[in-house]
Amino acid sequence: STMLTSAPLIGQNKKHLGSIVCVKEITNDEVLNYYKQVFFDVSLDVLLITDGTGIIQDVNYQFCSTLEFSRKEVIGQHFLIFVCEQDKKISNEMFYQLMVGGDLLIFQNSLVAKNDINIPIAWRAKPVLENELIFISGRRI
């Protein structure tokens, strides 16, 4: 596949002088990653990916919309920052179970939105230990 982008060259008196065109070959992996990102962002579920220490690597649109935070405010933060105080201990214990070789895990907790409202979520999580990543899907309950 190929991606083309162009931009006009404008001279004095807004006279069109020509265009600059950039041609980039796109690999199948890049196309697949693009479509995976689209799928990630159209999900109605809250989706996030953390590293092995709990730092959020990526979130989808629904996560941000539910908690009223921007992606910039979320990515790079520890997931516990968004967990309500009474659920932090159990959430941390569940995370630890995943990192020591637990498989698909189902649990519930509440997240705190930017407006300080607690939002109960039912979660499923799956570690990919060779990459030290955890893939997490949540649904409001």
Secondary structure, DSSP 8 states (H G I E B T S, - for coil): -EEEEEEEEE-GGG-EEEEEEEEEE--HHHHHHHHHHHHHHH-SSEEEEEETTSBEEEE-HHHHHHHT--HHHHTTSBGGGGB-GGGHHHHHHHHHHHHTT--SEEEEEEEE-TTS-EEEEEEEEEEEGGGTEEEEEEEE-
